[in-house]
Amino acid sequence: MRFFKFVLVVVLLGAGVSAWYFLLPFGPAKETFVDIAPGTGTEGIATQLEQAGVIRSRYAFEAMKEVHGGLMKAGEYRFDHAVPLADVYKRLRRGDVFTRTLVIPEGFDIFDIAGAVEAAGLGPRASFLQAEQTHTELVKAWNPGATSLEGYLFPDTYRFSPHATPVQMLAAMVKRFREVSARLGVPGGEVARTVTMASLVEKEVHIDSERALVAGVFENRLADGMPLQTDPAVAYASMLRGTWTGVIHQSELHSDSPYNTYAHTGLPPGPICNPGVAALRAALDPARTDYLYFVADAQGATRFSRDLKEHGAQVAAFRAASR
């Protein structure tokens, strides 16, 4: 009888200890990050978690790994409250890593995106910009002669691990572009032209209902052999040269850059920003009109004209209203 009681006490004691280690919640009371490097073994992971105050015992964690098996994923993990040991283990099995949010609005160019990456804590601006201008193999299928990824980094909200490399982030943005362009039905052989046209439309107007009309104006001017004379392309030329001051100077209207749509006819050699869905749709289906000119009015809407006389009147009205 005494032996039975002794065994019962041992069993209950063991169950209590096990419950304390495995079931009773434990963890930090404040935000704590644990960065698991690729290739770290179970013992190393368990030690990191214990030292960070995320688990009670590394031995209990190792025992759980022996029982349940599976692979744990590297990355940065965020813990901010007590949980049972099994919850911590499941998170590492799922790879539920901490991510940072990166928001890319429609019309951001490669310079804007590089700045957004740095602001989100995902890496230096200069390094990301270099990657944007180097890894053109990501868009080779659409534009073999591309000098950057401009136009193909689709505007969206992304979540990346702080360990994500520039190439991994760029690949995700290009993949999103591929998905959207396929859904919109962009012809394979027309991707580069469509994106370039859409980028001009994106920069010129911000009212979706006007985008197809602007695309129509550009198509009409191209058909008539007229220069597009779009200021955002001139500004982009200055950005590429590193001389952009925020204002277009007269000298820039006479520059020899192929992006100078005052000096050269036809579309610029590539996109000048990363267009969204509305601009891509406009480029795919421009409005059929006889408009050749447009200008913004004092309220921010766009006024369209068929000839220079009508356009001159619209410009004069805009200047008068601005004064």
Secondary structure as GFF3:
##gff-version 3
##sequence-region A 1 323
A	DSSP	alpha_helix	2	22	.	.	.	ID=ss1
A	DSSP	beta_strand	32	36	.	.	.	ID=ss2
A	DSSP	alpha_helix	42	51	.	.	.	ID=ss3
A	DSSP	alpha_helix	58	68	.	.	.	ID=ss4
A	DSSP	beta_strand	75	79	.	.	.	ID=ss5
A	DSSP	alpha_helix	85	94	.	.	.	ID=ss6
A	DSSP	beta_strand	100	103	.	.	.	ID=ss7
A	DSSP	alpha_helix	110	119	.	.	.	ID=ss8
A	DSSP	alpha_helix	125	132	.	.	.	ID=ss9
A	DSSP	three_ten_helix	136	139	.	.	.	ID=ss10
A	DSSP	beta_strand	157	160	.	.	.	ID=ss11
A	DSSP	alpha_helix	166	184	.	.	.	ID=ss12
A	DSSP	three_ten_helix	188	190	.	.	.	ID=ss13
A	DSSP	alpha_helix	191	204	.	.	.	ID=ss14
A	DSSP	alpha_helix	208	223	.	.	.	ID=ss15
A	DSSP	alpha_helix	231	241	.	.	.	ID=ss16
A	DSSP	three_ten_helix	250	254	.	.	.	ID=ss17
A	DSSP	alpha_helix	277	284	.	.	.	ID=ss18
A	DSSP	beta_strand	293	296	.	.	.	ID=ss19
A	DSSP	beta_strand	302	305	.	.	.	ID=ss20
A	DSSP	alpha_helix	308	322	.	.	.	ID=ss21
###
